[in-house]
Amino acid sequence: MFRPALAGLALAAATLVVPGTATAKPAPAPVVVADVTIPSIPLQQLQSSIADDRGVKLGGIGSGLFPASRSGEFWMVTDRGPNGQPTVAGEKRRTFPIPEFAPAIARVSTRHGVEVKQWIPITGRSGRPVTGMSNQAGHDELPYTWDGLTRLDYNPSGVDTEDVVVDRHGDFWLVDEYGPSLLHVSPKGRVIARYVPEGLNLTGADYPVKDVLPGILALRPQNRGFEGLAINGHTLYLAVQSPLQNPTKAVGDVSRTARILTFDIRRGRVTGEYAYRFEDIRTFDPSYNGDQSQMKISGLAHVAGDRILVDERTDRVAHVYEIDLAKAKNLLGGRYDQTSTTPSLEALTDLTQVRPAPKTLVADLSKVAPTLPGKVEGLAVLDPRTIVVANDNDFGLGEFGADGRLIDSGVKSRIVTIELPKPLH
């Protein structure tokens, strides 16, 4: 820490004026140049197969954000759909108010207000939409109905999608929290392949499953699998949302080290694995009283070369950092992919040997757009001076009344465009 800077700040606060000197101008800061709200459309209008949408409206599509071919348009993606976690009979239960909901890719235009131009449900090989239901007993949470009273069936085809990009052939690539996994999806929404960790043994899915990812990724915390995705030509960048529970949940909860992978589309395999160092939550967001497990990676965007932007956040504070993976050590296939390694990557306090990617703050979104809801999950680069972010409003889920109808939280889905004071490259 550069201590003398503190003295300089104290002197500035004293409002000292010296005749004949110029007052220093504050450094330019990022500014919001556009802020639009996604319309609240009843889910039944978007997916006719929903028997009862329980009053839930369009939302949750801020989980991913990627520029479409037309100016002012973006590809976005829902997560698994409306879900909650009420306490029933003394335990928290994962509820799915609309179990038939199909995660979907949306093309959204912001040129004249906000319009949903395309709605592409994700489907399996049979042509039937996949759902957002949990995949496997023992690996994923047991699913329940909206009130948490009745168990639902697992669905090995279900996905909890969290980010989207488009390759040069027009195919979609998405990341998922359950496996965690990477999905290759056709322009019409059909899953071409799902890439999962070795040893996951996901069987019965309505599409091909390939276990080519490092097996250690299966130690992700519940609902904290892959959350960020970026693309550069044939290379994908995938971020695990939180430190792995490696070797235990207790270690993962206090760890500040997450993992970012690279994946070669042409070869269909992982080519790199890098350490990412979270900020200390005690200074990043003191409102959580030092609970490091509240830190998350929720979005990635490619800048140039192996430089990418990272959306690092809690539910109240979000920062965008630029990192350079070319300056980080590739750990793929080494000792930190083995569960027997002690200390594990997540338990390390001295990271000299693993060389995490260096990072630079690009924007403190909490200051740039203080009214933006905390769950900023979509991140895109429009040009070297312009980034765009989107929030996940969780479909407005608040509570359900006794009649099973949603009492909306009132949180809106927004897309915010930000101009940077200096170019990214």
Residue pairs with C-beta under 8 A, 6 or more apart in sequence:
27 421
28 421
28 422
29 367
29 368
29 421
30 362
30 363
30 368
30 418
30 419
30 420
30 421
31 368
31 418
31 419
32 368
32 369
32 416
32 417
32 418
32 419
33 386
33 417
33 418
33 419
34 110
34 415
34 416
34 417
35 369
35 414
35 415
35 416
35 417
36 110
36 113
36 114
36 414
36 415
36 416
37 114
37 412
37 413
37 414
38 58
38 59
38 61
38 62
38 108
38 114
38 116
38 412
38 413
38 414
38 415
39 58
39 113
39 114
39 116
40 57
40 58
40 59
40 396
40 412
41 57
41 58
41 116
42 53
42 55
42 56
42 57
42 58
43 50
43 53
43 56
43 57
43 58
43 82
43 98
43 101
43 395
44 50
44 52
44 53
46 58
46 104
46 116
46 119
47 100
47 101
47 102
47 104
47 121
47 129
49 100
49 102
49 129
50 98
50 100
50 101
51 100
52 98
52 404
53 98
54 82
54 97
54 98
54 146
54 400
54 404
54 405
54 406
55 405
55 406
55 408
56 82
56 97
56 98
56 395
56 396
56 397
56 406
57 395
57 396
57 408
58 116
58 395
58 413
59 392
59 393
59 394
59 395
59 396
59 413
60 78
60 79
60 81
60 82
60 392
60 393
60 394
60 395
60 413
61 76
61 77
61 78
61 106
61 108
61 390
61 392
61 413
62 76
62 375
62 376
62 377
62 378
62 390
62 391
62 392
62 393
62 413
62 414
62 415
63 76
63 77
63 78
63 79
63 161
63 162
63 163
63 377
63 378
63 392
64 75
64 76
64 77
64 161
64 162
64 163
64 164
64 174
64 229
64 299
64 377
64 378
65 74
65 75
65 76
65 164
65 299
65 378
65 379
65 380
65 388
65 389
65 390
65 415
66 74
66 75
66 76
66 164
66 165
66 166
66 380
67 73
67 74
67 75
67 380
67 381
67 382
67 388
68 74
68 75
68 107
68 166
70 109
71 111
72 109
72 110
72 111
73 107
73 108
73 109
73 110
73 111
73 117
74 107
74 108
74 110
74 380
74 388
74 390
74 415
75 105
75 106
75 107
75 108
75 164
75 165
75 166
75 172
76 105
76 106
76 107
76 108
76 164
76 378
76 390
77 103
77 104
77 105
77 106
77 161
77 162
77 163
77 164
77 174
78 103
78 104
78 106
78 132
78 161
79 103
79 132
79 160
79 161
79 162
79 177
79 392
80 96
80 101
80 103
80 131
80 132
80 133
80 158
80 159
80 160
80 161
80 177
81 96
81 98
81 101
81 102
81 103
81 131
81 132
81 395
82 96
82 97
82 98
82 101
82 394
82 395
82 397
82 406
83 94
83 95
83 96
83 97
83 132
83 397
84 94
84 95
84 97
84 146
84 397
84 400
85 92
85 93
85 94
85 95
86 92
86 93
86 95
86 147
86 148
87 93
88 144
88 147
88 148
88 149
93 142
93 144
93 148
94 134
94 141
94 142
94 143
94 144
95 143
95 144
95 145
95 146
95 147
95 148
96 132
96 133
96 143
96 144
96 145
96 146
96 152
97 145
97 146
97 397
97 400
97 404
97 406
99 131
99 133
99 143
99 145
99 152
100 131
101 131
101 132
102 121
102 122
102 123
102 129
102 130
102 131
102 132
103 121
103 122
103 130
103 131
103 132
103 159
103 160
103 161
104 119
104 120
104 121
104 122
104 189
105 118
105 120
105 122
105 164
105 172
105 174
105 185
105 189
106 116
106 118
106 119
106 120
107 116
107 117
107 118
107 120
108 114
108 115
108 116
108 117
108 415
109 115
109 117
110 415
114 415
120 188
120 189
121 129
121 189
122 129
122 130
122 159
122 161
122 174
122 183
122 185
122 189
122 191
123 129
123 130
123 188
123 189
123 190
123 191
124 130
124 157
124 190
124 191
124 205
124 206
124 207
125 190
125 191
125 206
125 207
125 208
126 206
127 190
128 206
130 155
130 157
130 158
130 159
130 191
130 206
131 155
131 157
131 158
132 158
132 159
132 160
133 143
133 152
133 153
133 154
133 155
133 158
134 140
134 141
134 142
134 143
134 154
134 155
134 158
134 178
135 154
135 155
135 156
135 157
135 158
135 178
135 179
135 202
136 154
136 156
136 200
136 202
137 154
139 178
139 200
139 218
140 154
140 178
140 222
141 222
141 223
142 151
143 151
143 152
143 153
143 154
144 150
144 151
144 152
145 152
146 400
146 404
147 400
147 404
156 202
156 203
156 204
156 205
157 204
157 205
157 206
157 207
158 178
159 174
159 176
159 178
159 181
159 183
159 194
160 176
160 177
160 178
160 223
160 225
161 174
161 175
161 176
161 183
162 174
162 175
162 176
162 177
162 225
162 226
162 227
162 228
162 229
162 241
162 298
162 377
163 174
163 175
163 226
163 227
163 228
163 229
163 299
163 300
163 377
163 378
164 172
164 173
164 174
164 229
165 172
165 173
165 229
165 230
165 231
165 236
166 172
166 173
166 231
167 173
167 231
167 234
167 265
168 233
170 187
171 184
171 185
171 186
171 187
171 192
172 183
172 184
172 185
172 186
172 187
172 189
173 182
173 183
173 184
173 185
173 229
173 231
173 236
173 265
174 182
174 183
174 185
174 229
175 181
175 182
175 183
175 225
175 226
175 227
175 228
175 229
175 238
176 182
176 183
176 194
176 225
176 226
177 220
177 223
177 224
177 225
177 226
177 227
177 241
178 225
179 194
179 196
179 197
179 200
179 202
179 213
179 217
179 218
179 225
179 226
180 196
180 197
180 213
180 217
180 220
180 225
180 226
180 240
181 194
181 195
181 196
181 197
181 213
181 225
181 226
182 194
182 195
182 213
182 226
182 236
182 238
182 263
183 191
183 193
183 194
183 195
184 191
184 192
184 193
184 194
184 195
185 191
185 192
186 192
190 207
191 206
191 207
192 207
192 208
193 207
193 208
193 209
193 210
193 268
194 202
194 205
194 207
194 208
194 209
194 210
195 210
195 211
195 212
195 213
195 263
195 268
196 202
196 209
196 210
196 211
196 212
196 213
197 211
197 213
197 214
197 215
197 216
197 217
197 218
198 211
198 212
198 213
198 214
198 215
199 211
199 215
199 218
200 211
200 215
200 218
201 211
202 209
202 211
203 209
210 268
212 268
212 269
212 270
213 261
213 270
214 261
214 270
214 273
214 332
214 333
214 337
215 337
216 244
216 246
216 336
216 337
216 338
216 339
217 225
217 240
217 244
217 259
219 244
219 245
219 246
219 252
219 339
220 240
220 241
220 242
220 244
220 245
221 242
221 244
221 245
221 249
221 252
221 293
224 240
224 241
224 242
224 296
225 240
225 241
226 238
226 239
226 240
226 241
227 239
227 240
227 241
227 296
227 297
227 298
227 299
227 377
228 237
228 238
228 239
228 241
228 260
228 297
228 298
228 299
228 300
228 310
228 311
228 379
229 236
229 237
229 238
229 239
229 300
230 236
230 237
230 300
230 301
230 302
230 308
230 309
231 237
231 302
232 302
232 305
232 306
234 264
234 265
234 266
235 262
235 263
235 264
235 265
235 271
236 262
236 263
236 264
236 265
237 260
237 261
237 262
237 263
237 300
237 302
237 308
237 325
238 260
238 261
238 262
238 263
238 300
239 258
239 259
239 260
239 261
239 276
239 297
239 300
239 310
240 258
240 259
240 260
240 261
240 297
241 258
241 296
241 297
241 298
242 252
242 258
242 293
242 295
242 296
242 297
243 251
243 252
243 255
243 256
243 257
243 258
243 278
243 346
244 252
244 259
244 344
244 345
244 346
245 251
245 252
245 253
245 346
246 252
246 339
246 344
246 345
246 346
246 347
247 339
247 342
247 344
247 347
251 344
251 346
251 347
252 293
252 346
253 291
253 292
253 293
254 292
254 293
255 292
255 346
255 347
256 277
256 278
256 279
256 280
256 292
256 295
257 275
257 276
257 277
257 278
257 345
257 346
257 348
257 351
257 354
257 356
258 275
258 276
258 278
258 297
259 273
259 274
259 275
259 276
259 345
260 273
260 274
260 276
260 297
260 300
260 325
260 357
261 270
261 272
261 273
261 274
261 332
262 270
262 271
262 272
262 273
262 274
262 325
263 269
263 270
263 271
264 270
264 271
270 332
271 332
272 325
272 330
272 332
273 330
273 331
273 332
273 333
273 337
274 325
274 328
274 329
274 330
274 331
274 356
274 357
275 328
275 329
275 331
275 345
275 351
275 354
275 355
275 356
275 357
276 297
276 310
276 323
276 356
276 357
277 351
277 356
277 357
277 359
278 292
278 295
278 312
279 295
279 312
279 319
280 292
281 288
281 290
281 291
281 292
281 294
281 295
281 314
282 290
284 295
284 314
284 317
284 319
285 294
285 314
285 316
285 317
287 316
288 294
288 314
294 314
294 315
295 312
295 313
295 314
296 312
296 313
296 314
297 310
297 311
297 312
298 311
298 312
298 313
298 318
298 375
298 376
298 377
298 379
299 309
299 310
299 311
299 376
299 377
299 378
299 379
299 389
300 308
300 309
300 310
300 311
300 379
301 308
301 309
301 379
301 380
301 381
301 387
302 308
302 309
302 381
303 309
303 322
303 381
303 424
303 425
304 424
304 425
305 324
305 326
306 324
306 325
306 326
307 322
307 323
307 324
307 325
307 326
307 424
307 425
308 322
308 323
308 325
309 320
309 321
309 322
309 323
309 362
309 379
309 381
309 387
309 424
310 320
310 321
310 322
310 323
310 359
311 318
311 319
311 320
311 376
311 377
311 379
311 389
312 318
312 319
312 320
312 321
313 319
313 365
313 374
313 375
313 376
314 374
315 374
315 375
316 366
316 374
317 364
317 366
317 374
318 364
318 365
318 366
318 372
318 374
318 376
318 389
319 361
319 363
319 364
319 365
319 366
320 361
320 362
320 363
320 365
320 379
320 387
320 389
321 359
321 360
321 361
321 362
322 359
322 360
322 362
322 424
323 357
323 358
323 359
323 360
324 357
324 358
325 357
327 355
327 357
327 358
328 355
328 356
328 357
328 358
329 353
329 354
329 355
331 337
331 345
331 354
335 341
336 344
336 345
336 354
345 354
348 354
362 387
362 420
362 424
363 387
363 418
363 420
365 372
365 376
365 389
365 418
368 418
369 389
369 416
369 418
372 389
372 391
372 414
372 416
373 391
373 393
373 411
373 412
373 414
374 391
375 391
375 392
375 393
375 394
376 389
376 390
376 391
377 390
377 391
377 392
378 388
378 389
378 390
378 391
378 392
378 415
379 387
379 388
379 389
379 390
380 387
380 388
380 389
381 387
381 388
381 424
382 388
382 417
384 420
384 423
384 424
384 425
385 419
385 420
385 422
385 423
385 424
386 417
386 418
386 419
386 420
387 417
387 418
387 420
388 415
388 416
388 417
388 418
389 415
389 416
389 418
390 413
390 414
390 415
390 416
391 411
391 413
391 414
392 413
393 409
393 411
393 412
393 413
394 409
394 411
396 406
396 408
396 409
396 410
396 411
397 406
397 409
398 406
398 407
398 408
398 409
398 410
399 406
399 407
400 406
400 407
401 407
